[in-house]
């Protein structure tokens, strides 16, 4: 494969996250926003011009087949992730698909089967496992700084002001708080416990259309360890998380998308608390992930944290939480 001087990215859809998170990180990572696709020509042209993307393409399939695109970012509504990720994988294009990978376990299994069959690299767009802050947290835990990690408490809330029109409020498009932001605490716990859950409990608040606007619950892990999570669309932004060990705790203002204003505080029994800066060397949280994808595309690095190795456990956990909430929901 002959590559351009920088990896040429195609953006499948015009979601807000592509503008606010992906594109700033892509530019910091040295990638090229080569093309964006929309179903409507005017929307594609206007979005490309407004966001500094080189070309506008009409139709997602046309972008997938474009020989001038090296990798694809898919920020479509959850219910469309599976179809367009599969199409991209079969076209041989490396894919960074927004989280959650799909809206169900069955569809996740279908996507992962295609990824295995084609051998095309696929990542689920959780940026924080690639972030410097996560590496430092892992080191502290491995060194036994807070003893044995026993419990994680993790929240992800924000105020969704446009509920009447937002795709997150559509059951048809696999919306809801649990899939949209509850997936972050789930992935955090799986990564830090280095295991999969064995049972779940949850409760949720639903709107008239059956979408969960808030969910809270617990995932139980082997060894008597637990994740207590809370997520929703009804209050001010919050990503605070706490790691509780046998000898102390780590309090993290934002484990998922840390900025220069974020910190994590290590509190060890019998010692003064120590506060660390959350942000790493990059300004934008997606940058390390995009840098890795580009290094894989250009042959500079072997792929790691691929979806075939990381995504099914999250899908199973989210399914179990959703099923538990449906039994006890309000």
Secondary structure, 3 states (H helix, E strand, C coil): CCCCCCCEEEEECCCHHHHHHHHHHHHHCCCEEEEEEECCHHHHHHHHHHHCCCEEEECHHHHHCCCCCCEEEECCCHHHHHHHHHHHHHCCCEEEECCCCCCCHHHHHHHHHHHHHHCCCEEECCCHHHCHHHHHHHHHHHCCCCCCEEEEEEEEEEECCCCCCCHHHCCCCCCCHHHHHHHHHHHHHHHHHCCCEEEEEEEEEECCCCCEEEEEEEEEECCCEEEEEEEECEEEEEECEEEEECCEEEEECECCCCCCCCEEEEEECCCCCEEEECCCCCCCCCHHHHHHHHHHHCCCCCCCCCHHHHHHHHHHHHHHHHHHHHHHCC
